[in-house]
Amino acid sequence: MVDIGKDIERPLGQALRPQRVASRGISTGAVAATLAVLAVIGVSGAIALREKPFRKPQEVAVSTPKVAPAPAATPAPAPAAEAATAAPKVETPKAGGPQIIHVQTEEGDGPPKAAIVIRDPSAIGQNLKIAHIPDKALIEASDTGPLPARAADGRRPFDVYARPWSGSRGARVAIVIGGLAVSQTGTQAAIAKLPAEVTLAFAPQGNSIGRWMQAARQSGHEIVLQIPLEPFDYPNINPGRNTLTVAASPDENLKSLHWALSRTTNYTGVMNYMGARFSADAAAMAPFIA
């Protein structure tokens, strides 16, 4: 039975629509999920049915025997007599220090006719702790005092007292500070403040040269001794006593030279103290540079 009261209240033209019943069909997502599950099950079954899945075939190692080559024939050693005549006789040097190696140049048991002197560089030079102590083998006694001399084994004062090479390459500049031992304060300042690579030169007229030599050597300095030579305008400009002059005889100049050389020890060489006039005279210089 239709409710007439409600139809009267409803606006014109709007009739009741029949209610739709919701359908219960299968959605697309459910179908896709079902297909995915079936695909996984199928792949798993195929793998399970295979024999040893995902395994590489086993490799079989085949070894080929190698034939070792026949050893080369070793020549028979030469007789001892032939080997002795082929090589010269050499005396084996001892380790450490300067060595003299005698080489037998001819057959026979006589003394060698040739000698080669080989020096070990590590054995030359002085330790700083004893650098101030003179090497007695390098000293020759004289009336004026100790003079430098070559040792019996061939060593020179230059070899022993020289400062060892630093090993640096390239251009190098030698710096020599001269006139030391004349001023006590100046000499002390030079030894204490200058680097050990600077060479110090001592004037023979100075005081306490032996003490300054020891201090300089213990500080690592290389030292040289200055020889007083006649300058221009001598004696108004005077290097000091026992100066070598142009007017003096060679014997007199030699005595003056010995006096200067005996003032101290442990120096590597000598250099001039003034001397422009003397060094310009060839006759005066000839006895000392021959």
Helices and strands as residue ranges (DSSP letters): H 4-9, H 28-49, H 80-86, E 89-90, E 99-104, E 114-118, G 121-123, G 136-138, E 139-140, E 147-148, H 157-161, E 176-180, H 184-193, E 199-202, H 209-218, E 223-229, H 250-261, E 270-274, H 276-279, H 282-289
